[in-house]
């Protein structure tokens, strides 16, 4: 707008539009008043100074326009809350649930709600790394789950905090996913008594945290990779499969205390490296395979072992004298082989023996110490070739065996531990020792876990 005449007695107050600075007012002086009364204004506008700047009012072109206020900042996009570890597991379980077509014990009826910790078959624990609860254990033993091509793939590897996965006696098949080696806490894996087939699952070779591996009572076939015996396992159960070929040469590298290889088709000799497991191996089951050759002297180095079972193979030769060093042995089972010669008296002096079974071989002699064990029903030498004892093989059968060519086995006469094993020279106790319960023999039953 244009102000053509400013009365001298008025002060124009203009609203402060574009600044918060103090308003400086200009009033006309006496000369200005006289000039306004006597002459036409020769200025087209008055300049009102506001703070240190000016706003032009009148017909002149303004020096600048007041910019509009900036728009308010945009709200950040919606970020859903980070799911908890239990919520992650719950979603995975709900997807897995859709694949199960047979649930004979109605376990999945408990798989409702948003908290997997309350589901049957799952256990939770506090995970310090995330400061929250997490599903750490899967216990499917005996649930009998079944479904079309039902496997643990797309399930186990999506449970990031699982430490224990037990699924004995179900109907899982397919492949064990390679991605299980990305699970940082997985230390127990039990897939025994399921429907797995094919070669030994290489996926477990990368699961370096495993301490317990149970694959028994499946249909795995072929060879066992040597890397299995480099895993830091406490227990390895691979019995009752269709595994074959020779046992890996590095079998003794295993730190396992319990080694069960029974009821397969392994052939060839027992590796001499078994002696390297002298500090860790407690129980080893080789029974019912096709092993051949001599009993390795190195077995005598297993000074902590309490179970050695090689029944039902094609082992031949004599029992090495080094077996007298098995001071903790309770179950020494060598039945149903082709062993022969005298039963070593030193072996019959082992102080903790509760079962020395040598039946169905071709032994020819027992001494006084062994006769004591026979009377105590600790030693079984039935169906051998020992004169004067009952229940032996027919003479003709024994003659036929000894007339056949034999595999030559080295025999060391000296007992390596003679100076450090007092039981070899002291009187044998009449009382029978109390055996410790074994963990390996129950593994020969499919439903045990």
C-alpha positions as CSV (number, residue, x, y, z in Angstrom):
1,X,0.0,0.0,0.0
2,X,1.0,3.7,-0.4
3,X,0.9,6.2,2.5
4,X,0.3,9.6,0.9
5,X,-0.1,11.6,4.1
6,X,1.1,11.0,7.7
7,X,-0.6,13.1,10.3
8,X,2.0,14.6,12.6
9,X,0.2,13.6,15.7
10,X,0.1,9.9,15.0
11,X,2.7,7.2,15.3
12,X,2.3,4.4,12.9
13,X,2.8,1.0,14.5
14,X,3.3,-1.6,12.0
15,X,3.0,-5.2,13.0
16,X,6.1,-7.2,13.2
17,X,5.7,-9.8,10.5
18,X,9.1,-11.3,9.8
19,X,11.3,-10.6,12.7
20,X,11.4,-11.0,16.5
21,X,13.8,-8.1,16.9
22,X,12.6,-5.1,18.9
23,X,10.6,-2.5,17.0
24,X,12.2,0.8,16.4
25,X,9.7,3.6,16.0
26,X,10.3,6.7,13.9
27,X,8.3,9.9,14.8
28,X,8.3,13.0,12.5
29,X,10.5,15.9,13.6
30,X,9.3,19.5,13.5
31,X,10.8,20.1,10.1
32,X,9.2,17.0,8.8
33,X,5.8,18.2,10.0
34,X,6.2,21.5,8.4
35,X,7.3,20.0,5.2
36,X,4.3,17.7,5.2
37,X,1.9,20.6,5.8
38,X,3.3,22.9,3.1
39,X,4.2,20.6,0.3
40,X,3.3,17.4,-1.3
41,X,5.4,14.5,-0.2
42,X,8.2,13.7,-2.7
43,X,8.8,10.3,-1.3
44,X,6.6,7.5,-2.3
45,X,7.1,5.6,0.9
46,X,8.3,5.8,4.4
47,X,10.8,3.4,5.7
48,X,10.2,1.9,9.0
49,X,13.4,0.5,10.6
50,X,12.8,-2.6,12.6
51,X,15.8,-3.7,14.4
52,X,18.8,-3.4,12.1
53,X,16.9,-4.0,8.8
54,X,14.2,-2.2,6.9
55,X,10.8,-3.0,5.5
56,X,9.6,-0.8,2.6
57,X,6.0,0.3,2.7
58,X,4.7,2.0,-0.4
59,X,4.6,1.6,-4.1
60,X,8.3,0.8,-4.4
61,X,9.5,-2.8,-5.1
62,X,10.4,-4.6,-1.9
63,X,14.0,-5.6,-1.5
64,X,12.9,-9.1,-0.5
65,X,9.9,-11.2,0.4
66,X,9.4,-12.9,3.7
67,X,9.9,-16.7,3.0
68,X,7.3,-19.0,4.2
69,X,8.0,-21.0,7.4
70,X,9.8,-24.4,6.7
71,X,7.6,-27.4,6.8
72,X,7.7,-29.5,10.0
73,X,10.3,-32.4,9.8
74,X,9.0,-35.7,8.5
75,X,8.3,-38.3,11.2
76,X,10.7,-41.2,11.1
77,X,9.3,-44.3,9.4
78,X,7.7,-46.8,11.7
79,X,10.1,-49.3,13.0
80,X,8.6,-52.5,14.4
81,X,10.1,-53.6,17.7
82,X,13.0,-56.1,17.4
83,X,11.6,-59.6,18.1
84,X,12.8,-61.3,21.2
85,X,14.8,-64.6,20.9
86,X,11.7,-66.5,22.1
87,X,9.5,-64.8,19.4
88,X,12.0,-65.8,16.7
89,X,11.9,-69.4,17.8
90,X,8.1,-69.4,18.1
91,X,7.7,-68.3,14.5
92,X,10.0,-71.0,13.3
93,X,8.2,-73.6,15.4
94,X,4.8,-72.6,14.0
95,X,6.1,-73.0,10.4
96,X,7.6,-76.4,11.3
97,X,4.3,-77.4,12.8
98,X,2.7,-77.2,9.4
99,X,5.0,-80.0,8.1
100,X,4.0,-82.6,10.7
101,X,1.2,-84.8,9.5
102,X,1.3,-87.4,12.2
103,X,1.5,-86.6,15.9
104,X,0.5,-89.8,17.8
105,X,0.9,-88.3,21.2
106,X,-0.8,-85.0,20.4
107,X,2.3,-83.0,21.4
108,X,1.4,-80.1,19.1
109,X,-1.7,-79.4,21.0
110,X,0.6,-77.5,23.4
111,X,2.1,-75.5,20.6
112,X,-0.2,-72.6,20.8
113,X,0.3,-69.0,22.0
114,X,3.3,-66.8,21.5
115,X,5.7,-68.3,24.0
116,X,7.6,-71.3,22.8
117,X,8.9,-71.8,26.3
118,X,5.5,-73.2,27.2
119,X,5.5,-75.7,24.3
120,X,6.1,-79.4,25.1
121,X,9.4,-80.5,23.7
122,X,11.1,-77.1,24.1
123,X,13.1,-75.6,27.0
124,X,14.2,-72.1,27.6
125,X,17.1,-70.6,29.5
126,X,18.5,-67.1,30.1
127,X,20.9,-66.0,27.4
128,X,23.3,-63.6,28.9
129,X,24.5,-62.3,25.5
130,X,21.0,-60.9,24.7
131,X,19.9,-60.4,28.3
132,X,16.7,-62.4,27.7
133,X,15.2,-65.9,27.5
134,X,15.9,-68.1,24.5
135,X,15.0,-71.6,23.4
136,X,18.1,-73.7,24.0
137,X,16.8,-77.3,24.0
138,X,14.6,-79.4,21.7
139,X,13.5,-82.7,23.2
140,X,11.5,-84.7,20.6
141,X,12.6,-88.2,22.0
142,X,9.8,-90.7,21.4
143,X,7.3,-88.3,19.9
144,X,6.9,-90.4,16.7
145,X,6.5,-87.3,14.4
146,X,5.9,-88.2,10.8
147,X,5.1,-86.4,7.6
148,X,5.8,-86.5,3.9
149,X,9.6,-86.1,3.6
150,X,9.7,-84.7,7.1
151,X,13.2,-83.5,7.9
152,X,14.9,-81.1,10.3
153,X,16.1,-78.9,7.5
154,X,14.6,-75.4,7.5
155,X,14.1,-75.9,11.2
156,X,17.1,-76.6,13.3
157,X,19.3,-74.1,11.6
158,X,16.6,-71.4,12.2
159,X,16.8,-71.9,16.0
160,X,19.8,-69.7,16.5
161,X,20.2,-70.5,20.2
162,X,19.7,-74.2,20.3
163,X,22.3,-76.2,22.3
164,X,20.6,-79.6,22.5
165,X,18.6,-81.3,19.8
166,X,17.3,-84.7,20.7
167,X,14.9,-86.5,18.3
168,X,15.3,-90.2,19.0
169,X,12.5,-92.4,17.6
170,X,10.7,-90.2,15.1
171,X,10.4,-90.5,11.3
172,X,12.8,-87.8,10.1
173,X,14.5,-88.3,6.8
174,X,16.2,-86.3,4.1
175,X,19.4,-84.4,4.6
176,X,21.0,-82.9,7.7
177,X,21.5,-79.3,6.6
178,X,25.1,-78.0,6.2
179,X,24.0,-74.8,7.9
180,X,24.0,-76.5,11.3
181,X,27.6,-75.6,11.5
182,X,26.5,-72.0,11.9
183,X,24.8,-72.7,15.2
184,X,27.3,-71.4,17.8
185,X,25.9,-73.3,20.8
186,X,25.0,-76.7,19.3
187,X,26.8,-79.4,21.4
188,X,24.3,-82.3,21.4
189,X,22.7,-83.8,18.3
190,X,20.7,-87.0,18.6
191,X,18.9,-88.2,15.4
192,X,18.9,-91.9,16.4
193,X,16.2,-94.4,15.3
194,X,14.9,-92.3,12.4
195,X,14.7,-92.9,8.6
196,X,18.0,-91.3,7.4
197,X,19.8,-93.0,4.5
198,X,22.7,-92.3,2.2
199,X,26.3,-91.4,3.0
200,X,27.5,-90.4,6.4
201,X,26.2,-86.8,6.9
202,X,29.1,-84.5,6.1
203,X,27.2,-81.6,7.7
204,X,28.3,-82.7,11.2
205,X,31.9,-82.4,10.3
206,X,31.6,-78.6,10.4
207,X,29.7,-78.6,13.7
208,X,32.9,-78.2,15.7
209,X,31.0,-77.4,19.0
210,X,29.5,-80.9,19.1
211,X,30.4,-83.1,22.1
212,X,27.6,-85.7,21.7
213,X,26.7,-87.2,18.3
214,X,24.1,-90.0,18.1
215,X,23.2,-91.3,14.6
216,X,22.5,-95.0,15.5
217,X,19.6,-97.0,14.1
218,X,19.4,-95.3,10.7
219,X,20.3,-96.4,7.2
220,X,23.6,-94.5,6.7
221,X,26.0,-96.4,4.4
222,X,29.4,-96.2,2.9
223,X,32.6,-95.1,4.7
224,X,33.0,-93.0,7.8
225,X,35.1,-89.9,7.1
226,X,38.3,-89.7,9.2
227,X,37.4,-86.2,10.2
228,X,34.7,-87.6,12.5
229,X,37.5,-88.8,14.9
230,X,38.9,-85.3,15.0
231,X,35.7,-83.8,16.4
232,X,35.9,-83.0,20.1
233,X,33.3,-85.5,21.1
234,X,32.6,-87.1,24.4
235,X,30.3,-89.7,22.9
236,X,29.9,-91.1,19.4
237,X,27.1,-93.6,18.6
238,X,26.9,-94.7,15.0
239,X,25.9,-98.3,15.6
240,X,23.2,-100.2,13.7
241,X,23.6,-98.6,10.3
242,X,25.0,-100.0,7.1
243,X,28.4,-98.4,7.3
244,X,31.2,-100.4,5.7
245,X,34.8,-100.3,4.5
246,X,37.8,-100.1,6.8
247,X,37.8,-98.1,10.0
248,X,39.7,-94.8,9.5
249,X,43.4,-95.1,10.5
250,X,43.0,-92.1,12.9
251,X,40.3,-93.7,15.0
252,X,42.5,-93.3,18.1
253,X,42.6,-89.5,17.6
254,X,39.1,-89.3,19.0
255,X,38.8,-87.8,22.5
256,X,35.5,-89.7,23.0
257,X,35.0,-91.6,26.2
258,X,32.2,-93.7,24.6
259,X,32.6,-95.1,21.1
260,X,29.9,-97.4,19.7
261,X,30.5,-98.8,16.2
262,X,28.6,-102.0,16.6
263,X,26.2,-103.7,14.1
264,X,27.6,-102.3,10.9
265,X,29.7,-103.8,8.1
266,X,33.2,-102.5,9.0
267,X,36.0,-104.7,7.7
268,X,39.7,-104.8,8.0
269,X,41.8,-104.6,11.2
270,X,41.2,-102.5,14.3
271,X,43.5,-99.5,13.8
272,X,46.6,-99.5,15.9
273,X,46.0,-95.9,16.6
274,X,43.4,-96.9,19.2
275,X,46.2,-96.8,21.8
276,X,46.4,-93.0,21.4
277,X,43.0,-92.8,23.2
278,X,44.5,-94.2,26.4
279,X,43.6,-91.1,28.5
280,X,40.0,-90.7,27.4
281,X,38.4,-93.9,26.0
282,X,36.2,-95.7,28.6
283,X,34.0,-97.9,26.5
284,X,34.3,-99.1,22.9
285,X,32.0,-101.5,21.1
286,X,33.1,-103.2,17.8
287,X,30.8,-106.1,18.0
288,X,29.0,-107.6,15.0
289,X,31.0,-106.2,12.2
290,X,33.3,-107.9,9.7
291,X,36.6,-106.9,11.3
292,X,39.6,-109.2,10.6
293,X,43.3,-109.5,11.3
294,X,45.0,-109.6,14.7
295,X,43.9,-108.0,18.0
296,X,46.2,-105.0,18.2
297,X,48.6,-105.0,21.1
298,X,47.9,-101.2,21.4
299,X,44.5,-102.0,23.0
300,X,46.6,-102.8,26.1
301,X,47.4,-99.1,26.4
302,X,43.7,-98.2,27.2
303,X,44.5,-98.1,30.9
304,X,41.2,-96.3,31.7
305,X,38.9,-98.4,29.6
306,X,36.3,-100.5,31.3
307,X,34.5,-102.0,28.3
308,X,36.0,-103.5,25.2
309,X,33.7,-105.6,23.0
310,X,34.7,-107.0,19.7
311,X,32.4,-110.0,19.6
312,X,31.1,-111.4,16.3
313,X,34.0,-110.6,13.9
314,X,36.7,-112.5,12.1
315,X,39.6,-111.6,14.4
316,X,42.3,-114.2,14.7
317,X,45.6,-114.9,16.5
318,X,46.3,-114.9,20.2
319,X,45.2,-112.5,22.9
320,X,48.2,-110.1,23.4
321,X,49.9,-110.2,26.7
322,X,49.6,-106.4,26.8
323,X,45.9,-106.9,27.6
324,X,47.0,-107.7,31.2
325,X,47.6,-103.9,31.5
326,X,43.8,-103.2,31.3
327,X,43.6,-102.6,35.0
328,X,40.2,-100.9,34.9
329,X,38.6,-103.4,32.5
330,X,35.2,-104.8,33.6
331,X,33.8,-106.2,30.4
332,X,36.3,-107.8,28.0
333,X,34.2,-109.5,25.3
334,X,35.9,-111.4,22.4
335,X,33.4,-114.2,21.7
336,X,32.6,-115.5,18.2
337,X,35.9,-114.9,16.5
338,X,38.8,-117.1,15.4
339,X,41.1,-116.5,18.3
340,X,43.2,-119.4,19.5
341,X,46.1,-120.5,21.8
342,X,46.1,-120.3,25.6
343,X,44.1,-117.8,27.5
344,X,46.7,-115.6,29.1
345,X,46.9,-116.1,32.9
346,X,47.8,-112.4,33.3
347,X,44.5,-111.4,31.7
348,X,42.6,-113.6,34.2
349,X,44.3,-111.6,37.0
350,X,42.7,-108.3,36.0
351,X,41.3,-107.0,39.3
352,X,38.0,-105.5,38.1
353,X,36.7,-108.1,35.6
354,X,33.1,-109.0,35.9
355,X,32.7,-110.5,32.4
356,X,35.4,-112.1,30.3
357,X,33.6,-113.8,27.5
358,X,35.8,-115.9,25.1
359,X,33.2,-118.4,23.9
360,X,33.0,-119.6,20.3
361,X,36.7,-119.3,19.5
362,X,39.5,-121.9,19.3
363,X,41.3,-121.5,22.6
364,X,43.2,-124.5,23.7
365,X,44.3,-123.9,27.3
366,X,43.4,-122.2,30.6
367,X,45.6,-121.9,33.7
368,X,44.8,-121.8,37.4
369,X,43.8,-118.1,37.6
370,X,41.5,-118.6,34.6
371,X,39.9,-121.6,36.2
372,X,39.1,-119.5,39.3
373,X,37.2,-117.1,37.0
374,X,35.3,-120.0,35.4
375,X,34.2,-121.2,38.8
376,X,33.0,-117.6,39.6
377,X,31.1,-117.5,36.3
378,X,33.2,-114.5,35.2
379,X,35.0,-116.3,32.4
380,X,33.1,-118.1,29.6
381,X,35.1,-120.3,27.4
382,X,32.4,-122.6,26.1
383,X,32.6,-123.9,22.5
384,X,36.3,-123.7,22.3
385,X,39.0,-126.5,22.0
386,X,40.1,-126.8,25.6
387,X,40.6,-130.4,26.7
388,X,38.9,-131.5,29.9
389,X,36.3,-128.7,30.0
390,X,32.6,-129.2,29.2
391,X,30.8,-127.7,26.3
392,X,33.7,-127.6,23.8
393,X,33.8,-128.0,20.0
394,X,34.0,-131.4,18.5
395,X,37.6,-132.7,18.1
396,X,37.3,-132.9,14.3
397,X,36.2,-129.3,14.1
398,X,39.2,-128.2,16.1
399,X,41.6,-130.3,14.0
400,X,40.2,-128.8,10.8
401,X,40.7,-125.3,12.1
402,X,44.3,-125.8,13.1
403,X,45.2,-127.5,9.8
404,X,44.1,-124.4,7.9
405,X,46.7,-121.7,7.2
406,X,46.7,-119.0,9.9
407,X,47.2,-115.3,9.7
408,X,50.6,-114.5,11.3
409,X,50.2,-112.2,14.3
410,X,53.2,-110.7,16.2
411,X,53.3,-111.7,19.9
412,X,55.2,-109.8,22.5
413,X,55.9,-112.1,25.4
414,X,56.7,-109.3,27.9
415,X,53.9,-107.6,29.7
416,X,54.6,-103.8,29.3
417,X,53.1,-102.8,32.7
418,X,54.5,-105.6,34.8
419,X,56.4,-103.3,37.1
420,X,53.4,-100.9,37.6
421,X,50.5,-103.3,38.0
422,X,50.7,-105.0,41.4
423,X,47.7,-107.1,40.7
424,X,49.8,-109.1,38.3
425,X,51.9,-110.5,41.1
426,X,49.6,-110.1,44.1
427,X,46.9,-112.6,45.1
428,X,43.7,-112.1,43.2
429,X,40.8,-111.0,45.5
430,X,38.1,-113.6,45.9
431,X,35.3,-111.1,46.1
432,X,33.9,-109.9,42.8
433,X,34.1,-106.2,42.1
434,X,30.9,-104.1,41.8
435,X,30.7,-103.1,38.1
436,X,29.8,-99.5,37.1
437,X,26.8,-99.2,34.9
438,X,27.8,-98.9,31.3
439,X,26.5,-96.2,28.9
440,X,27.4,-98.0,25.6
441,X,25.4,-101.2,25.9
442,X,22.0,-99.4,26.3
443,X,22.7,-97.7,23.0
444,X,22.2,-101.1,21.3
445,X,18.5,-100.7,21.9
446,X,16.8,-98.4,19.4
447,X,14.5,-96.6,21.8
448,X,17.1,-95.8,24.5
449,X,18.2,-92.2,24.9
